């Protein structure tokens, strides 16, 4: 199983903050809407390397900030205790989660 993963580095108050963006491979460049909610799974934000889901989980487990979208990656994150089941939100049936640890 493959996912796209991209690491974004931003500087905030002198600190480098890394945010890992990861999505199921078939969701890249798609957009989902539900009421006032919208998620755009753009190549710009998510379109990094296409890698094995287990490699992505190893990276996500070390990340203090991440944004994940898709059934495969969210279920694997829950199964490996990176993410609580209650941390998943669905937009038009597509699961997504954000983690920020300060």
N, C-alpha and C positions, 0 to 999 in steps of 0.2 A: 504494500500500500504506500502511495507517495503523497507528499504534501509540498506546498511551496512555503519557504521560510526566508524571511529577510530580517536583518538586524539593523535597526535605526539607532544612530548615536546622536544625542543632543546634549549641549552644554547648558546647565542651569545653575546659576550662582557658583560657578567655578567647578562644579561637579559634572562628570560625564554620566549621563543617564542612557542606558540601553533599553530599547523597547523591541521585543521580538514579535514580529507579525507572522502568523502562520495560518494557512487555509488548506482545506482539502483540494486536491489538484483540479477537480472538475468545476470548482466554484470561481476560479480566477476570471476576472473581467465580467462578472455578473453583478446585478444589482437587485436587491429585494426590498419591498416596501410593505408596510402594514400600518394603516392609519397614519399617524404622524411620524412613525419610525421608518428609517431607511438605513440600509447598510450597502455600501458600494465596495465590492471586493476588487479593488483596482490593482492593476499591474504595478503602478507606482508604489503602493504601500505594501502589498503582499507578494509581488512577483519577484522574489529572490531566486534561490536555488530550489530545484525540484529534488527532494531528498526522501529517503525512507522514513516512515513515520516513527520508527524507534529512535533514529538519530535526532529527529525533531523533539521527541519527548526528553531525550537526554539534555538538549539545549534548553528547552522550556523549564525543566526542573531546576536549573540554575539561575533562571531569569527572575528578577524582582518585578519586572514590568512585561506583560505580554498581552496580545490581542489575538485571539484564535477564533476561527469560523469554520464550521462544518461538522457533520455528524461523526466522521472518523476521528478527527483530532480531539474534539471535545470528549467523546467517549473514552478515548485512550488516556486523556489527561485525568479524567475521573477515575478510571480503573487503576492508574498508577499513583493516585492520591496527590496529584499536583493541584487539583481543582475539586472543590466540593460540588456535588450534584446541584445544590441550591444556587451555585454561582453562574448557572447557565441561563441565558435568556434566548428566546426564540423570536425571530422576525420572519414572518410569513413561512413558518415551519423550519427555518434554518437556525441551528443552534450557534450561539456566539458567547464568548466570555472575555472579560478583561480582568487582569490582575495587576495591582499596584501595591508594592510593599515599600514603605518608607522607613 
